[in-house]
C-alpha cells in the first residue's frame, strides 16, 4: 500500500509516522479518561450497594478489612509491579522480553502472599483475632492482598510492552464489574456478612487476574512472533536492591491513603469506619478534574523545565493552581449545598453523620489546591527524592496527630488529621519547588495568566 502524497518538501514517511503516533497518544489518552470515569462510576455503585445492603457496622468491618488488605499488599508485592513495569519497558526497547524477571516476581509474590494468608489464618483461629466479630475476615484480607499483587504484576507486564490502556482495563473495569455482579450473592445471606462481601471481591479479583495473565501472555506471544527474544536471565541481587526504594515509595503512598481508616477502625469501631469510607468515596470524586488537568500538564511542564524556560513553567504552574483551586472550591460549594441530600439519597439516613467528615475532607482538598501542583513540579523537575522526603514527614506527622484526634473526635478527627498532615506536606514541597526550581506554585500567581505580555521594541 502506498502512502498518501505529502506536501512539497515534506517527507511523507516522517509526516505520516508522526501523525500516526499522535493519533495513538490521543486515542490512548481519551481511552484512559473513559476508563477512569467508568471506574469511578462502578466504584461508587459498589460502595452504595454494599453500604445500604450491609448496614453501617458490617460495611464498616468490610471497609476496614479492605484497608488492611491494602496494607498487607505492601509486603506481598514489595514494589515488584513497578520493577516489572520498568524493566519490561527497558527490555522491550531492545526487542527483549524479561521472562526471567516476570516469573521470579510472580513466584515470589505468590509465596509471600501464601505465607501471609497462613499467618493471618493462624492468628484468627489460635488467638481469636477478628474484624467486626468475623474471624475469617483477616485471612480473607490477606488473600485479597495476594490477588491484588498478582493482578498488579500482570498489568505491569502489559503496561511495560506499551499497552497502558489495556493494562488499566482489568483492575479499573473488569474487577469492579465482576464484583458488582457477585454482590447480590453476598447479600443473599440473612443477615449478610462482611466475609461474604469479601468472598465476592476475592472471586472478582481471581477472574480479573486470570483475564490479565491471558492478555499478558497474548501480548508476549505477539511480540515473540515479531522478533523479540526471551530473556530468561535472573539478576536477583540487583532486583532486590531496586525493590528497597520502590517498596518505601509505594508504602508511604499507601499509608498516606489508608492510615485514617485504619486508625478509626482500630480505636473507634466499624460503624465510624463506614461513615469515613462513605465520605472518602464522595470526596475522591472531587479530585478527578484535578487529576485530568495534571495529566495533561505533566509533559508540557516537563518540557518547559527541561528547556529551563522559567516563564513558561511559571505560567503552566499558575494555570494548574487556578484550575485545581477552582475545581476544589466548586466541589466544596456543591458539598455544602447538596452533600447532606446526596448522602441520604445514595446511602440512606444511617450515613447522615458522614457529612461533617466529608466537609473536612473537601476543605483539605481546597487548602492543598491553593498551594498548587507541588509534587508535580518536583517530579517533572527530576527531584523525586524531595517528594519522597516530604511524603515521609507527612506520614509520620499523620501517625502522631491522628491518634489523639481520633480518640477525641472519632472519624472527624481522622479527617482533621489528614487536613493538617496534607497541608504540612504541601508546604514542605512548595518550599522545595521555590528553592530548587525558583517557581511559585500558589494560587497568588494566577495574575500571570491575565497580565498582558510586553511587546519588544
C-alpha positions in Angstrom: 0.0 0.0 0.0 1.4 3.4 -0.9 1.4 6.3 1.5 -0.7 9.4 0.7 1.2 12.1 -1.0 2.9 14.7 1.1 3.2 18.4 0.5 6.2 19.6 -1.4 9.4 19.5 0.6 8.0 17.3 3.4 9.0 13.6 3.7 5.8 11.6 3.6 7.1 8.8 5.8 8.1 11.2 8.6 4.8 13.1 8.3 2.5 10.1 8.5 4.6 8.4 11.1 4.3 11.4 13.3 0.5 11.7 12.6 0.0 8.0 13.5 2.0 8.4 16.7 -0.1 11.5 17.7 -3.3 9.6 16.9 -2.2 6.7 19.1 -1.3 9.0 22.0 -4.6 10.9 21.6 -6.6 7.7 21.4 -4.9 6.3 24.4 -5.5 9.5 26.4 -9.2 9.6 25.6 -9.5 5.8 26.4 -7.7 6.3 29.7 -10.1 9.1 30.6 -13.1 7.0 29.7 -11.7 4.1 31.8 -11.2 6.4 34.8 -14.7 7.7 34.6 -16.0 4.2 34.2 -14.0 3.1 37.3 -15.4 6.0 39.3 -19.0 5.1 38.4 -18.5 1.4 39.1 -16.7 2.2 42.4 -19.4 4.5 43.6 -22.1 2.0 42.7 -20.3 -0.8 44.6 -20.0 1.4 47.7 -23.6 2.5 47.6 -24.9 -1.1 47.2 -22.6 -2.5 49.9 -23.2 0.3 52.3 -27.0 0.0 52.0 -27.1 -3.8 51.9 -24.7 -4.5 54.8 -25.5 -1.6 57.1 -23.1 0.7 58.9 -21.5 -1.8 61.3 -21.0 -4.7 58.8 -19.9 -2.3 56.0 -17.5 -0.7 58.3 -16.0 -4.1 59.1 -15.6 -4.8 55.3 -14.1 -1.3 54.7 -11.6 -1.8 57.5 -10.7 -5.3 56.2 -10.1 -3.9 52.7 -7.8 -1.2 54.2 -5.9 -4.0 56.0 -5.7 -5.8 52.6 -4.1 -2.8 51.0 -1.6 -2.6 53.8 -0.8 -6.3 53.6 -0.3 -5.9 49.8 2.9 -3.9 50.7 4.9 -7.0 51.9 3.2 -9.1 49.4 4.4 -7.1 46.4 7.4 -5.1 47.8 7.2 -2.7 44.8 7.6 -5.6 42.3 4.9 -4.3 39.9 6.9 -1.1 39.5 10.1 -3.0 39.0 8.5 -5.3 36.4 7.0 -2.4 34.5 10.3 -0.5 34.4 12.4 -3.5 33.4 9.9 -4.8 30.8 9.7 -1.3 29.2 13.5 -1.1 29.1 13.9 -4.6 27.7 11.2 -4.1 25.0 13.1 -1.2 23.6 15.9 -3.7 22.8 13.4 -6.3 21.5 13.7 -8.4 24.6 11.1 -9.9 26.9 12.3 -10.3 30.5 10.5 -13.6 31.3 13.1 -14.4 33.9 12.1 -11.4 36.0 8.4 -11.8 35.4 8.5 -15.5 36.5 10.6 -14.7 39.5 8.3 -11.8 40.6 5.2 -14.0 40.1 6.6 -16.8 42.2 7.9 -14.5 45.0 4.6 -12.7 45.2 2.7 -16.0 45.4 4.9 -17.4 48.1 4.8 -14.2 50.2 1.1 -14.0 49.8 0.5 -17.6 50.8 2.6 -17.1 53.9 0.6 -14.0 54.8 -2.7 -15.9 54.4 -1.5 -18.8 56.6 -0.2 -16.4 59.3 -3.5 -14.4 59.3 -5.5 -17.6 59.4 -3.4 -18.9 62.4 -3.9 -15.6 64.2 -7.6 -15.7 63.7 -8.0 -19.3 64.8 -5.4 -19.6 67.6 -5.8 -16.2 69.2 -9.3 -15.3 68.2 -8.3 -12.1 66.3 -11.3 -10.9 64.3 -12.6 -7.9 62.4 -16.0 -6.8 63.5 -16.6 -10.2 65.1 -15.9 -12.1 61.9 -12.9 -14.4 62.4 -12.3 -15.2 58.7 -12.2 -11.6 57.6 -8.4 -11.2 58.4 -7.2 -14.2 56.3 -9.6 -13.1 53.6 -8.0 -9.7 53.6 -4.6 -11.4 53.2 -5.9 -13.4 50.2 -7.3 -10.2 48.7 -3.8 -8.6 49.1 -2.2 -11.5 47.4 -4.6 -11.4 44.4 -4.2 -7.6 44.2 -0.4 -8.1 44.0 -0.7 -10.7 41.3 -3.1 -8.6 39.3 -0.8 -5.6 39.5 2.1 -7.7 38.2 0.1 -8.8 35.2 -0.9 -5.3 34.5 2.7 -4.2 34.8 3.8 -6.6 32.1 1.1 -5.3 29.7 2.0 -1.7 30.5 5.7 -2.5 30.1 5.1 -3.5 26.5 3.5 -0.1 25.9 -0.2 -1.1 26.1 -1.3 1.2 29.0 -4.9 1.3 28.1 -5.2 -2.5 28.0 -3.2 -2.6 31.3 -5.8 -0.5 33.0 -8.9 -2.4 32.0 -8.7 -5.4 34.3 -8.3 -3.5 37.6 -10.4 -0.4 36.7 -13.3 -2.0 34.9 -13.3 -5.8 34.9 -12.7 -6.3 38.6 -15.4 -3.8 39.9 -17.9 -5.0 37.2 -17.4 -8.6 38.4 -17.6 -7.6 42.0 -20.8 -5.8 41.2 -22.2 -8.9 39.6 -21.3 -11.1 42.6 -22.6 -8.6 45.3 -26.2 -9.9 45.1 -24.9 -13.4 46.1 -23.1 -11.9 49.0 -26.1 -10.0 50.2 -28.4 -13.0 49.9 -27.4 -14.4 53.3 -29.5 -13.5 56.2 -28.0 -11.5 57.8 -25.4 -10.5 55.1 -21.8 -10.6 56.4 -18.6 -8.8 55.6 -17.0 -12.2 55.0 -19.5 -12.9 52.2 -18.8 -9.5 50.7 -15.0 -10.1 50.8 -15.6 -13.6 49.2 -17.3 -11.8 46.3 -14.4 -9.5 46.0 -12.0 -12.4 46.0 -13.9 -14.1 43.2 -13.8 -10.9 41.2 -10.1 -10.4 41.7 -9.3 -14.0 40.8 -11.2 -13.9 37.5 -9.8 -10.4 36.7 -6.2 -11.8 37.4 -6.8 -14.8 35.1 -8.0 -12.5 32.3 -5.0 -10.2 32.9 -2.5 -13.1 32.6 -4.2 -14.4 29.5 -3.9 -11.0 27.9 -0.3 -10.6 29.0 0.5 -14.0 27.5 -1.1 -13.0 24.2 0.8 -9.7 24.1 4.1 -11.5 24.8 3.4 -14.2 22.2 2.6 -11.5 19.6 5.9 -9.7 20.4 7.8 -13.0 20.2 6.4 -13.5 16.7 7.6 -10.0 15.8 11.1 -10.9 16.7 11.5 -10.2 20.4 13.9 -12.5 22.2 13.1 -14.2 25.5 15.4 -13.0 28.3 15.5 -15.7 31.0 18.4 -14.3 32.9 18.0 -13.7 36.6 19.9 -11.0 38.4 18.2 -11.4 41.7 20.7 -9.3 43.6 20.2 -6.2 41.5 16.4 -6.7 41.5 16.3 -6.9 45.3 18.4 -3.7 45.6 16.0 -1.9 43.4 13.0 -3.1 45.4 14.0 -1.3 48.6 13.4 2.3 47.4 10.4 1.2 45.3 8.9 -0.5 48.4 9.5 2.6 50.5 7.9 4.9 48.0 4.9 2.6 47.5 4.5 2.0 51.2 4.4 5.7 52.0 1.8 6.3 49.4 -0.5 3.5 50.7 -0.1 4.6 54.3 -1.0 8.2 53.4 -4.2 6.9 51.7 -5.3 4.3 54.3 -3.9 5.5 57.6 -7.1 7.4 58.5 -9.4 4.4 58.0 -7.0 2.1 59.9 -6.8 4.5 62.8 -10.6 4.8 63.0 -11.1 1.1 62.8 -8.5 0.3 65.5 -9.6 2.9 68.0 -13.3 3.7 67.4 -15.0 0.8 65.6 -16.6 -0.4 62.4 -19.6 1.9 62.4 -17.4 5.1 62.3 -15.3 3.4 59.6 -18.4 3.1 57.4 -19.1 6.8 57.8 -15.5 7.7 56.9 -15.4 5.3 54.0 -18.6 6.8 52.5 -17.3 10.4 53.0 -13.9 9.5 51.5 -15.6 7.9 48.4 -17.6 11.0 47.7 -14.6 13.3 48.4 -12.5 11.3 45.9 -14.8 12.3 43.1 -13.8 15.9 43.6 -10.2 15.3 42.6 -10.9 13.7 39.2 -10.8 17.1 37.4 -7.5 17.9 39.0 -6.1 14.6 38.0 -7.1 15.2 34.4 -5.5 18.7 34.5 -2.3 17.4 35.9 -2.1 14.5 33.4 -2.4 17.0 30.6 0.0 19.4 32.2 2.8 16.9 33.0 4.5 16.6 29.6 4.3 20.3 29.0 5.8 21.2 32.3 8.5 18.6 32.0 9.4 20.1 28.6 9.5 23.6 29.9 11.6 22.7 32.9 14.0 20.7 30.6 14.4 23.8 28.4 14.9 25.9 31.5 12.1 28.2 30.4 11.1 29.7 33.7 8.4 32.0 32.3 6.6 29.2 30.5 6.9 26.9 33.6 5.5 29.5 35.9 2.5 30.2 33.6 1.8 26.4 33.5 2.0 26.1 37.2 -0.2 29.2 37.7 -2.8 27.6 35.4 -2.7 24.3 37.3 -3.1 26.2 40.6 -6.1 28.1 39.2 -7.8 25.1 37.8 -7.2 23.0 40.9 -8.4 25.7 43.3 -11.5 26.4 41.1 -12.4 22.8 41.0 -11.9 22.2 44.7 -13.9 25.4 45.5 -16.7 24.2 43.3 -16.7 20.8 44.9 -16.7 22.2 48.4 -19.6 24.5 47.5 -21.5 21.6 46.0 -21.0 19.5 49.1 -22.1 22.4 51.4 -25.3 22.7 49.4 -26.1 19.2 48.3 -23.9 16.9 50.4 -26.4 16.0 53.0 -29.1 15.3 50.4 -26.7 13.2 48.3 -25.7 11.1 51.3 -29.3 10.5 52.3 -30.4 9.6 48.8 -27.5 7.4 47.9 -26.6 5.7 51.2 -29.6 6.2 53.4 -30.2 8.2 56.7 -27.9 5.8 58.7 -25.0 7.6 57.0 -26.1 11.2 57.5 -23.3 11.7 60.1 -20.8 11.3 57.3 -21.4 14.9 56.2 -19.1 16.7 58.7 -16.3 14.3 57.7 -17.0 14.9 54.0 -16.8 18.7 54.6 -13.4 18.4 56.3 -12.0 16.2 53.5 -13.3 18.7 50.9 -11.8 21.6 52.8 -8.5 19.7 53.0 -8.5 19.3 49.2 -9.2 23.1 48.8 -6.3 24.0 51.2 -3.8 21.8 49.3 -5.1 23.0 46.0 -4.3 26.7 46.8 -0.7 25.7 47.4 -0.5 24.4 43.8 0.9 21.3 42.0 4.0 21.0 44.2 4.6 17.2 43.8 4.1 17.5 40.0 6.7 20.2 39.8 9.3 18.3 41.8 8.7 15.0 39.9 8.8 16.7 36.5 11.9 18.5 37.5 13.7 15.3 38.4 13.5 16.0 42.2 11.5 12.9 43.2 13.7 12.4 46.3 12.3 15.7 47.7 8.7 14.5 47.1 9.5 11.3 48.9 11.1 13.2 51.8 8.0 15.4 52.2 5.7 12.3 52.0 7.7 10.5 54.8 7.4 13.6 57.0 3.7 14.0 56.3 3.0 10.3 57.0 4.9 10.4 60.3 3.1 13.6 61.3 -0.2 11.9 60.3 0.5 9.0 62.6 1.4 11.2 65.5 -1.6 13.6 65.3 -4.2 11.1 64.2 -4.2 9.0 67.4 -5.3 11.8 69.8 -7.6 13.4 67.2 -9.3 10.0 66.5 -9.7 9.2 70.2 -11.2 12.7 70.8 -13.3 13.4 67.7 -13.7 10.0 66.1 -13.7 9.8 62.3 -14.0 13.6 62.1 -10.6 13.7 63.9 -9.1 11.4 61.3 -10.3 13.8 58.6 -8.8 16.8 60.5 -5.5 14.9 60.9 -5.4 14.3 57.2 -6.0 18.0 56.5 -3.1 19.0 58.8 -0.7 16.4 57.5 -1.5 17.1 53.9 -1.1 20.8 54.4 2.3 20.4 56.0 3.4 18.1 53.3 2.3 20.6 50.6 4.1 23.4 52.4 7.3 21.4 52.5 7.1 20.6 48.8 6.1 24.2 48.0 9.3 25.4 49.7 11.4 22.8 47.8 9.9 24.0 44.5 10.7 27.6 45.3 14.3 26.8 46.5 15.3 24.3 43.7 13.2 25.4 40.7 12.5 29.1 41.5 8.8 28.7 40.9 5.8 29.9 43.0 3.1 27.2 43.0 0.5 29.1 45.0 -2.8 30.5 43.7 -1.4 34.0 44.1 0.4 33.6 40.8 -2.9 33.5 38.9 -2.3 37.1 37.9 0.3 35.9 35.4 -2.4 34.4 33.3 -4.1 37.8 32.8 -1.1 40.1 32.7 -0.5 41.1 29.1 2.9 40.3 27.7 5.0 43.3 27.0 5.9 43.9 23.3 9.5 44.1 22.4 10.7 47.3 20.8 
